[in-house]
Amino acid sequence: MQSAGREIAAAALTRAVLIARAAATMSAAAAGLLLVDDPGPVIAVLTLVAVATAAQLGVLARWPGLVARPVVVVAADLALVFTVLAVSRGGIAYFCYAAGAGGLAGVVLGMRALPVWVGHAALSFAVTAEVLRRSDPPAEIAAFVVAFPMAGALAGLGAVVATNALARHLELSTSLLVAAQRSAAASERARLARELHDSVAKTLRGVSLAALALPSSLRRQPALAEHLATTVAAGATAAARQARELLREMRFDVPDQDLTTSVAEVCAAWSATSGIPVRTELGSVQPPIMVAYELIRILREALANVARHASARHVVVRLAPVRRGALLEISDDGVGFTVPDDLSRLQSASHFGIVGMAERARMAGGRLHLDSAPGRGSVVAVHVPLGAA
C-alpha cells in the first residue's frame, strides 16, 4: 500500500514520464522521415504514440489512483511497447519508447521494477542484434546502438530517485502544514481563553461569589440578600454584555489587514461612540499578525479606560517605527491618577485593564510603560521588538 505522499508523487511523475516519452519518441520518429523511402511506418508510429499517450493521460487524469496498482499500469504499458515495436519494425522510435517504459516502471514500482528492466533490456538486445544483422552499420554506430537497451534501466533508476525525493518532499510539506495548523489552532484556543479570562470570567467569578453568599443571607440579613441579588443580576447582565462585545470585536478582527489601518479604524469607531476627539499620528509598521493583534487589544483597552475613568477632552494615538521595534502610545488630557511602582498592585484596586494590557505587551515580546499623575492626564506606551530596523 503506497502512502498518500508517494501516490501523489507517482501520479505527477507518471504524467511527466508519459509526456517526455511521447515527445522523445515522436521527435526521433519524425527525424526518421528524412531517412526512409517509405514514410508509412513512421507516420503509423507517430499516430500510435500520440493516441496512446493521450489515452494514458486521460485515464490517469480520471483515475489517478491507478498508480497504486502498478502491475496493471506496467502490463498495459508493456502491451503498448510491443505494439510500437511491431509498427516501427525495431526503429529508433521503439528504443525511445522502451526507455520511457523503464522510467514508468521505476515510478510505479520503485526498485521492484528490476525484473521489468531486465526484460526490457533482453528484448531490446534481441531487437538490436536483429537491426545490426540487417543493416551492418559501421562499428562506431554499432557501439552506439548496442548501448540503447540500457537506457530503460537508467531511466528507471532515475525515476525511482525522483519519485522517492518528491514523495519525501510532499510528506515533509504535509507534516509541516499539519504542525502549523495545530499550532495555529492551539494559539487560537489560548487567545480565546485569554479573552474570556480577561473579561467574562472575572465578572462571572464575582457573580458566583455573590450567589454563594445569597442563601445564608436570606433569613438573617434580608437587606444584604437584596443587595447580593442585585449584584448577581447586574453581574449577569455585565457578563452577557462583555460576551457580546468580545464576539463583536473578534468578528471584526481582520488578521491580514495592516496595523496602521486597523489602528485608524479602531480610533475612529471609538471616537464616534464616546464623543471624544482622537488625533492619530500613524507611521508605517508591519509587525507579525499575533503582535498586531495584541497591540490592537491594548489600544482598545486603553481607550475604554479613557472613556470610563479619565474624563478626557482629547486623546492622541501615535504609532511609529522606532529602533528595532514599534511604539504604540495613547495619551489623554484627563484627570490622571497616581501610578504605583508595581503595576500588579492595580489589580487589588480593581484596575484589571491596565494589568491585562501589561500582560498582553509581554506576550507580544514587549513592555508597557504607564505615565500619569493626578490632574495631568495619562500616557500608555507599548514598545514591541520587530528585529533589526
N, C-alpha and C positions, 0 to 999 in steps of 0.2 A: 504494500500500500504506500503510494507516494504521499509525502507531506504536501500541504497546500502550497508552500513556497516553491517546492520542486515542480509541482504540477503547473503552476503559473509560468515558471521559468521554461519548462519543457514546451508548453504551448507557444510561448513567444519565440523561442529559438527554432521550433519546428517550422513556423511561418517563415522565419528568416532563411532557414536552410532550403525550403521549397522554392522560395523566390530566387535565391542565389543560384541554386542548381539549374533552374529554368533559364536564367539569364546566361549562365556559362554554357549550357548545352546548346541553346538556340544561337548564341554567338558563334560557337565552334561550327555548328551545322551550317549557318548562313555563310561563313567563310568558305566552307567546302563547295558552295555553289560555283565558285570561280575555278574549281579544280576538277570538276567532274563533267563528263559528257552528258550523262543522264541525270537531270535535276529531280526527277520524280521521287526517289527515296529520300533525298534531303528535304524536299517540301513535305513529304509524309512525316518525317521525324519532327520538323518544326510544328506541324499541326498537332501531332500526337502529344508532344511535350507541352504545348500551350494549353490544350484541352485538359490533359491530365492534371497539370498544375492548378488550373482554375478550379477543377473539380475538387482537388485535395484541399485547397484553401477554403472553398465554400463549405465543405464538410467540417473542416476544423473550426470555422467561424460559428457554425451552428452547434457543433458538439465538441467544444474544447476539451471535455473530459475524456475524449478518446485517447489522449496521450497517456492516460493511466492504464490503457490496455495495449501495451507495446507489441504484443505478439500479433494482434490484428493489424496494427499500423505497419509493422515490418513485413508481414506476409503480403499485404496489399501492395506495398511499395515494391517488393520483390517481383510480383507479377508484372508491374509496370517496367521494371528493369529488363525482364526477359522480352517484353513487347518492343521496347526501344532497341534491344539487341537484334531482334528479328527484322525490324523495319530498317535499321541503319546498316545491317549486314557487317557489324563489327567496326563501324567507323568511329571517328573521334567523338561523335556525339554520345555513343554508348559509354565510353570511358568517363566522360564528364558526368553523365547521369549516374553511373555506378559509384563514382566518388561521392556524389551527393547522397546516394543511398547509404553509404557507410557513415556519413555525417548524421543523417536522420536516425540511423540505428543507435549511434552514440548518444543522441539527445534523449531518446525514449527508453533506452535500455541501460545506459551507463556502460560500465566495464563488462556487463553481461553480454554486450554485443560482440565480444571476441569471436565466438563461432560464426556470427554473421559476417564479420570482416574476413575471416579465413575463407568462408565460402565464396564471397565476392572476389577475393584475391585469386582463388583457384580458378573460378570461371573466367576472370579477366586474363590470367596467364594462358588459359586454353585459347581464348579469343586472340590474344597477342601472337601466340605461336601460329595460329591459322593465318593471321594477317601477314606475318613475316614470311610464311611459306608461299603465300600467293604473290606477294609484291616484290620480295627480295630487295629491300631498300639498302642504302649504304650503311656501313657499320655505325656511323655517328647517329643516324636516325633510328637504327635498330635499338641501340642502347637507350635512347630517349623513350622509345615506345615500350621497352621492357619495364621501365620504371612506372608506367601508368597503373598497373594493378595495385601498387602500394598506396596510391592516392586515397583510396577508400578508407584504409586503416588510419592513415594520418589525419584525414578529415574527421574520422570517428573519434580519435583521441582528442583532437581539438574541440570537438563538440562536447565531449564529456567534461573537459576542464571548464569550458564556457558555461555549461549548464549548472555544474556544481557551484561555480563562482556566483552566477546570477541567483541561484536558489539561496545561497548563504546571505547574499546582499538583501534579498527580499525578506528573509526570515529575520535578519537583524533590523531592517527598517520596520517590520511589523512589531517586533518586540519593543523597539524604541517608541513607536507610536502608542502602543498599549500602555507602556510605562508613563508616557506623557499624559495620556487620557486619565490614568489612575491618579497621577499627581494633581492634575487639574481638578478632578472630582474631589480629592481629599482637601485641596485648598479651598474649593467652593464650600464644602461642608464646614471647614474650620471658619471660613468667613461668615457663613450663616449663623453658626453657633456664637461667634463673637458679637454679631449684630444683635442677636436675641438676648445675649447676656448683658450687653450694654444698655438695652432699653427695656424690652418686655419682661425679661426675667427678674430684673431688680424691682420693678413695680409689682409683679406677682408675688415676690417674696414678702413685700410689705403687706399685701392683701392677705397672704397666708398667715402671717403673724397676728394680724388683727382678727382674722376669723378664728384662730385658735383661742384667743382670749375672750371671744364673744360669749360662748356658752356659760362660763363661770361668772360672767358679769351680769347676766340677765336678771337674776333674782336679787343679788346683794347690792349691785350698783347699776340701777337702770339708766342713769344719766351716762355713765361710762359705756354701757352697752349700746345706747343710742349713738354715741359718738363713734364707737367701733364699727357699728353697722354703716354709718355714713362713710367712714374711711374705706370699708370694704367696697361699697358701691362706687365711690369716687375712684378707688384704685382699679376696679374692674373696667370702668369707663376709660381711665387713662391708659390701661394696658391695651384695650381694643383700639384706641386712637394711635398709640405708638405702633401697634402691629400694622395698621393701615398705612401709616406714614412710612414705615420700613418697606412694606411691599411696594408702595408708590415710588419711593426712591430707587429701589432695586429695579423696578420696571423701566425707569428712565435712565438707568446706568447704561452708557454706551462704551464698552471696553476699548473699541478701536478708534474712538474719537480722540483727537489730540487734546492735551491737558489745557492749553490756552483757551480753546473753545469751550470746554467743559466749565472752567472757572468763570468765564464770562456769562455763560448761561445760568449757572447757579447764583451768581451775584444779581443778575437781572431779575430772576424769579423771586429771590429773597427780598429785594428792594420793593418789587411790586406788591408783595404780600405784607411786608412790615411797614411800608411807607417811609423807610429811612433811606436817604440817598446813598449810593455807593459809587465811589470813584475807583476805577480799576487802572492799574499800571501793569500791563501784561507783556512779558517778553516771551520769546520762543524757547520752550523747554520740552524735551522729549524723553521722559522717564519710562521705565518699564511699566507694563499695564498695572501690575499689582501696586507699585509705588504710586502711580497716578490715582488709583482707586483710594488708597489711604489718604492722600492729600486732599482729595475731594471730600471725603468723610470728615476730615479735620476742619476743612473750610465750612462745611455745613454746621458742624457742632459749634464752631466759634461764632458764626453768625447767629445761630439760635441763642447762644449765651448773651450776645449783644441785645437781641430783641427781648429776652427775659429779664435781664438784670442791669444793663448799662445805662438805660435812659439816654442813649446817644442821639445826636442830631446828624452826624455824618460818620461814614465808615470809608476807610481806604483799604483796598485789597491789592497787594503787589505780588506778582510772580516774576521771578528773574533768575536767569542763569548766573551762578556765582562760581568761584574757583572750585573745580571738581565736584559740582553739585548744583542744586537748585534751592531757591529760597521762596517760601510762601509766607507772606506777612499780612495779618489782619489787624488793623488799628482802628480805634474809635475814640471819640471825644466825650465818652460817658463819665459816670460817677467814679469809676475805678474802685479798687479795693487793695488791701494790704496783702502782698504775696508772701507766703511763708517760705522759709529756706528749703523745706522739703515739700514738694507738691503733693506727696501722698497724704499729707495732713489735711488737704482739702476734702478728701473722701469722708473723713469724720464729720465735716461740716456740710455734708450732702452735696458737695461740688463734684459730682461724678463725671460731669462732662469734661472738665479740664484733665482729670486723671485719665480718662479714656483717650483724650487727644494725645497725651504724653505716651500712652501705651501704643497707639497707632503710629506715632512718629518712630518709636523704637522698632516696631515691626517692619517699617519701611527702611530700616537701617540708619535712621537719622536721629535727630534730637529736637525737642521742643523747648523754647525759651519764652517765659511769660514775664512781661514788664508792666507793672501797674502800681498806682498809688491813689489813695482817696482824693478825688477832685481833679485828677488829670488823665483820666481815660486808661485804656489798656492796649497793649500790643502783644499779639500772639505770633511768634515767629517759628517756623519749622524749616530746618535745614536737612536735606537728604543728599547723600553722596550719589553721584552718577558716573563715577570713574574719572579718568583723566579728561580735563577740559581741553 
